[in-house]
Amino acid sequence: MKLKVYPILIKLLFWLLIVLPVVAGLGYALSYSLGLTGLLSKGFTLEYWQKALTTQSLWASFLYSLSIGIISVFISLCFAVSMALSWNKSIQQGRLSYFIFLPLCFPATVMAFVVLQWLSPSGWFSRIAFELGFINSLNAFPNLVRDFYGFGIIVCSVLLITPFFTILMSNIYKNENLLHLENLSKTLGASTAKTLKRVTLPILFQKSKMTLLLFVIFVMGSYEVPLILGRQYPQMVSVAIVQKIQKFNLNDIPLGFAMSVLYVILVVLVLMVLGKPSRKYLKPHFK
Amino acid sequence: MRKSIVVLILVCFWACKTDKSQGESSDLSDWSMVETQGQNQSINMMMWKGDPKINAYMSDYVLPKIKSKYGIDVNIVSGQGSMIVQSLMTELQANKSESEIDLVWINGETFYQLRQIDALYGPWTSELPNAEFIDFDNPFIGKDFQQDIDGYELPWGNVQMTLIYDQAKIKNPPQNKVELLDFVKTHPGQFTFDNHFTGLTFLKSLLISFAENPDELYGDFDEVTYQKYSQQLWEYINKLKPYLWQNGEVFPENVAQMHQLFASGEIWFSMSNNDSEVDNKISEGLFPKSARAYVPDFGSIQNSHYLGIPKLSKHKAAAMLVANFMISAEAQSHKSKPEVWGDGSVLDIENLPENQKQHFENIAKRQYAPPRSELNQKALMELNPEYMIRLAEDFRTKIINP
């Protein structure tokens, strides 16, 4: 009896806590963007969708966010794989693990402020450079935060993500018995570089590609970090949407909702095209 | 299985049904009734909590006085501007019968939005005994962003925008637009303004300065007038832009960020909508003692801030009692002390009864900002909120991302 009731309860909870709020939220945003709801709504209109689809800055925000997401995940992946392969045993246990996983303790906002303190023209590095005579004024320090290329956002995202990836890669390495496969490859005559290229990295990538894609989307949608370290243009998509919804013009709220629904559609498309998630991956196992 | 899911979802929807029962509907036009009904209640007040002095004034002075006088517990909830609008809008959209918020601290931009969505209770201010002494004839108090307040919000304090500079670095701060342009050219990267309310107030002051007569911009929004003067404004800002902080490619997101940049020496100017800010920030140790506030010759916006009661508030009588105390001579004079908050009073002090007038005597003068009488001579009125909406949008498309 118990065995039958538990899966049903878990399924119910999944529907109620995960699916229903998301679908309801999306439905609300869609109806708001179509002028069907909202205190200032004047009835059905496609005006906001036309605006959203033709606003150049919105597409720039999407592309900018996607670029920041891909670059951050790629850099984090490089660090994580290097650490997982070099210090595999130390990562699983020992003092090194505390050091590597320390950034996991920092909320995104705190990490963003730490990066701001490091990299802003009045930050630590700038002051050190000034004291050492490398620059003649604090403002001569290069723009590393609130810069056009999102350097500060990328640094912060890398610091936040790398520990997760390190755990992930280290676990895949262990679970897939990669050490054994590497030894086998070398026994059969492959060099260390060839083993890495043909055995280790492909398996690590294959096993983690969906997670990597989800992290790209996670960075794309981040809010606090680009709010603190980003600039007004180009702007990450979450910041742009929230500003539309919360700034001075209440008539911009439907446009903000149209932008957010459009963003969800694009993310789902990216997932469908690049991730091809199987039902097996996305749906929890109840049986 | 599917049936049970559907049943559970329906149960959830039923549980979320809105409560249509009527809230407080008694007569609040009789003050003795308000006093009877309002006592010994708990109310939630939503206000900006970003200034330690303001927080201390509320928690150490207003709240204990209210508690001992009326037995009212005031729970202060953090939130300002858009958050207040979003909260009340959500409640109205959800058809809630009563609001979680009973009193809000707002200014003209929020007042405009709350009136747009009909979220404020009113008129109620004329019922307050202490409102008799408010200087409603003063256009900087009786009008909010060119809008008649019509009894839907109660003036609480009055401030004027000032520029803040470090006199250890700048001996003669720029007094007009030409001097400001010369200054930024000779000191590139040291001046900026924020991308939020304070920066827009600065832009509004500049916009008015381009008009031959400020009255041209006062009153309702006028597209032709806006186009005429905003074009000159953007031409001027574009001349300043290459010499602003970070080459004018990025602007501080809000005034707090600008204060941090000023405090760390990254920029030489900050600005504030509160003319007492410089004294407050020096006493907090954030600004150097050489910081000074001033208003350039082209003037700056003076405005008031207000208290409003949400339409769906369940505790309107209690909120009115609290508001009445907050505009009393006792509370207003204490608030105007530089060491407390330094906020300008909205009362017509000259016409106060002698026993109340004495509260305002012997208040120490502030040290680092000019006296209010001096600032008043350069005061400009707030413009209709539509001007700010247009300036914010045009600033984004003509300056940030041209």
Interface residues (C-beta under 8 A of the other chain):
Chain A: I8 K11 L12 W15 L16 L20 T37 G38 L39 L40 S57 S120 P121 S122 L138 N139 N143 R146 F148 L227 R231 Q232 Y233 Q246 K247 F248 N249 L250
Chain B: M1 S4 I5 L8 I9 C12 S82 M83 V85 Q86 M89 L92 Q93 E109 Q113 Q116 I117 D118 G189 N195 Q246 E249 V250 F251 E253 L261 S264 G265 E266 P385 M388 I389 A392 E393 R396 I400 N401
